[in-house]
Amino acid sequence: MAEYTTETVTSTVRRWIIPAAEPWGAAAAAYRKQHGLPEDTRLHGDALRFHVRDDEIVIQFSTEEAS
């Protein structure tokens, strides 16, 4: 029988729901603050996710903690 390990992870999703202007800076600043990153640090490719709705944009990022 194969051996395995399990883990439980609690995920928190933070979302900014904004009228369809370009509010990229607020979400990026919050992500940097959450992860203790300086303002001049580049963010990885999918650190922020964007979802387009009819008349607003949702910007989100997730954080995880071991339970």
VMD Tcl script that draws the C-alpha trace (Angstrom):
set ca {
  {0.00 0.00 0.00}
  {1.30 3.47 -0.90}
  {2.22 5.84 1.91}
  {0.92 9.40 1.86}
  {0.66 12.54 3.93}
  {-2.31 14.86 4.15}
  {-2.58 18.50 5.10}
  {-5.37 20.96 5.66}
  {-4.99 24.52 4.34}
  {-7.18 27.49 5.14}
  {-7.42 29.91 2.22}
  {-8.47 33.56 2.52}
  {-9.59 35.36 -0.63}
  {-9.42 39.15 -0.59}
  {-11.41 40.99 -3.29}
  {-11.73 44.57 -4.43}
  {-14.88 45.19 -6.47}
  {-14.54 48.46 -8.33}
  {-16.39 50.32 -11.06}
  {-14.71 49.57 -14.39}
  {-11.86 52.08 -14.08}
  {-8.23 51.02 -13.59}
  {-7.64 50.63 -9.80}
  {-4.68 48.28 -10.09}
  {-2.54 50.13 -7.54}
  {-4.76 49.53 -4.48}
  {-4.85 45.76 -4.88}
  {-1.13 45.53 -5.62}
  {-0.33 47.64 -2.53}
  {-2.52 45.43 -0.34}
  {-0.88 42.28 -1.72}
  {2.58 43.69 -1.01}
  {1.56 44.69 2.53}
  {0.05 41.24 3.23}
  {3.29 39.53 2.13}
  {5.76 42.10 3.50}
  {7.08 43.02 0.04}
  {8.66 46.40 -0.73}
  {6.88 48.61 -3.27}
  {9.57 48.07 -5.91}
  {9.27 44.26 -5.83}
  {7.77 42.71 -8.97}
  {4.69 40.56 -8.45}
  {4.62 37.03 -9.87}
  {2.47 36.35 -12.95}
  {-0.82 35.38 -11.30}
  {-0.41 37.01 -7.88}
  {-3.42 39.20 -8.65}
  {-6.41 37.81 -10.52}
  {-8.83 39.98 -12.46}
  {-12.45 39.10 -13.15}
  {-14.54 41.31 -15.41}
  {-18.22 41.74 -14.63}
  {-20.83 43.77 -16.54}
  {-19.88 47.14 -15.06}
  {-17.12 46.43 -12.58}
  {-13.79 44.69 -12.21}
  {-12.97 42.31 -9.36}
  {-9.33 42.11 -8.31}
  {-8.40 39.34 -5.91}
  {-5.53 37.52 -4.27}
  {-5.44 34.58 -1.90}
  {-3.36 33.78 1.14}
  {-2.99 30.36 2.75}
  {-2.19 29.18 6.24}
  {-1.64 25.64 7.44}
  {-4.47 24.59 9.74}
}
mol new
graphics top color blue
foreach p $ca { graphics top sphere $p radius 0.5 }
foreach p [lrange $ca 0 end-1] q [lrange $ca 1 end] { graphics top cylinder $p $q radius 0.2 }
display resetview
